[in-house]
Amino acid sequence: MEVQGRIKMVGETQTFGSNGFRKREIVVTTEEQYPQHIMVEFVQDKTDLLNNYQVGQQVKININLRGREWVNPQGETKYFNSIQGWRIETVQSEASGDSMPPVPPADAFEPAGDLKEDDHDDLPF
């Protein structure tokens, strides 16, 4: 899966516990009718992937959805989701019209020729 949008925030690397677990968050704002602010976390050695990215850049992030279950001291089961990034790349903005195929010149089309009134009956439906 992937998320594409403009970087709104790049967080600092956080280290947790005695084992040195590292996490770094980035927020990307999608560019659609109703923009969404999507927080993606990068963990362990993947935190370094964010070093060369700044607010305002257009990026595409490859993600995995993660879910986990937790039972609190009262015995209630809770579920948590996270979005974990594993690759990020810059997206170049396309100039308007560049993605459209070229239009052939008008002289590239040939007239259909003589059409007879009875030709319309050859259709199978």
Secondary structure, DSSP 8 states (H G I E B T S, - for coil): -EEEEEEEEE---EEETTTTEEEEEEEEE--SSS--EEEEEEEGGGGGGGGG--TT-EEEEEEEEEEEEEE-TTS-EEEEEEEEEEEEEE-----TTTTS-----GGG--------GGGGGG---
